[in-house]
């Protein structure tokens, strides 16, 4: 790591419980479908206080800065963190050169969840055997995955263990999308997948090349962490996402909507303030009136923390707000669900230090709170 990166690590750890950097190791983990994936483990130096399974976002992996820094935060606070590189993400020891060098592809949403449940089951067993608390978490797409793994209707393999997570930690979760495609577009994508064209790599990557790229500067405001992202060799560039993946992501969001509302997503009453600049936009009377009509599902009984970004251009925050049942960001209608909002971009942990610092402190306080209840 460069000297600039080392300085950033030190700056990051100033709010941690343990001033030393956590230990990071990788191993091979075989998911239920028999695919060998890379498993990242972030261990604290002191005995762990709990085990966290954290799912990465689209076109990301276990050491990509928007994912690595939340893992470092939690592990330096005493938690053991598992991050699984999902197929076609990060690195895989069975691919040529130890790297997935083909476009991002999810065969279907069921396959993604099956892979995700594989590592959650491992962590759940370890937590039971060691008497530690067990958490699920994720960023963006990973937040949607974590929600569905925690949902009693989708986590049958975990439910066989008679264990529910102590808490669910979601960072700018992809529970709803801005301008969610309508039925026509979804049907077209379904037809594309059925026709066999789902493997066409026709969708641009989420991270363009060049640290001075205008798009990259907007979505990754912190200069040091933006440079780290730009130099990362394991994220895809160019037209690297296959059409079938888009269909799987839309299906994932629809499952999240059903999980949140406990009914058909077509009947859901979502509200998107459209505000990009100030978190106070979420406490308007219009939003309060809308949230009064929202009924959340009881299929998830654990404590939930949702951290959202008011300048998010990737996902709609309406899904996270509906999940927490809140009309304002500081108050909740469900006592075990907490929603916090920050004047940040989608990749909160790659925003300016003064912005992400508040988020880091809130996350640590919430984890402390789960140990007292």
WOGIBEL-V627767 format. One record per pair of residues at least 4 apart in sequence whose C-alpha atoms are under 6 Angstrom apart, sorted by the first residue. I is the first residue (numbers start at 1). J is the second residue. Records with the same first field share a line. If there is no record, write none. Layout:
I = J, J
This chain:
1 = 5
16 = 76, 77
17 = 77
18 = 76
22 = 43, 44, 76
23 = 42, 43
24 = 41, 42
25 = 40, 41
26 = 39, 40
27 = 38, 39
28 = 37, 38, 39
29 = 36, 37, 39
30 = 34, 35, 36
31 = 35, 115, 118
37 = 92
38 = 85, 92
39 = 83, 84
40 = 62, 82, 83
41 = 81, 82
42 = 75, 80, 81
43 = 75, 80
44 = 75, 76, 78
48 = 78, 79, 80
49 = 78, 79
50 = 79, 132, 133, 134
51 = 79, 80, 81, 134
52 = 81, 135, 136
53 = 81, 82, 136
54 = 83, 137, 138
55 = 83, 138, 142
56 = 61, 138, 139, 142
57 = 139, 140, 141, 142
58 = 141
59 = 235
61 = 85, 90
62 = 83
63 = 68
64 = 68
65 = 69
66 = 349
72 = 76
74 = 79
75 = 79, 80
85 = 89, 90
88 = 100, 104
90 = 234
91 = 98, 99, 100
92 = 98, 99, 100
93 = 98
95 = 99, 100
103 = 240, 241
104 = 241
105 = 242, 245
106 = 245
108 = 248
109 = 248
113 = 117
117 = 121
120 = 124
121 = 158
127 = 131, 132, 134
134 = 165, 166
135 = 165, 166, 167, 168
136 = 146, 168
137 = 146, 168, 169, 170
138 = 142, 143, 146, 170
139 = 143, 171, 172, 173
140 = 172, 173, 174
141 = 174
143 = 170, 173
144 = 173, 174, 175
149 = 155
151 = 299, 300
152 = 299
166 = 302
167 = 302, 303, 304
168 = 304
169 = 304, 305
170 = 306
171 = 307
172 = 307, 308
174 = 315
175 = 253, 256, 319
176 = 253, 316, 319
177 = 315, 316
178 = 315, 316
181 = 185
189 = 247
192 = 197, 198
193 = 197, 198, 244
198 = 243, 244
199 = 242
200 = 242, 243
201 = 239, 240, 241, 242
202 = 239, 242
203 = 239, 241
204 = 238, 239, 240
205 = 237, 238, 239, 240
211 = 227, 230
216 = 220
217 = 221
220 = 226, 350
221 = 351
222 = 226, 350, 351, 352
225 = 350
257 = 265
258 = 262, 263, 264, 265
260 = 296, 297, 323
261 = 295, 296, 297
262 = 297
271 = 318
272 = 318
276 = 310, 311
277 = 311
279 = 310
282 = 328
283 = 328
287 = 327
288 = 327
291 = 327
303 = 336, 337
304 = 337
305 = 338, 339
306 = 339
307 = 340, 341
308 = 341
309 = 341, 342, 343, 344, 345, 346
310 = 342, 343
311 = 344, 345
312 = 345, 346
321 = 325, 326
324 = 337
325 = 333
326 = 332, 333
329 = 339, 340
344 = 348
348 = 356
349 = 356
353 = 357
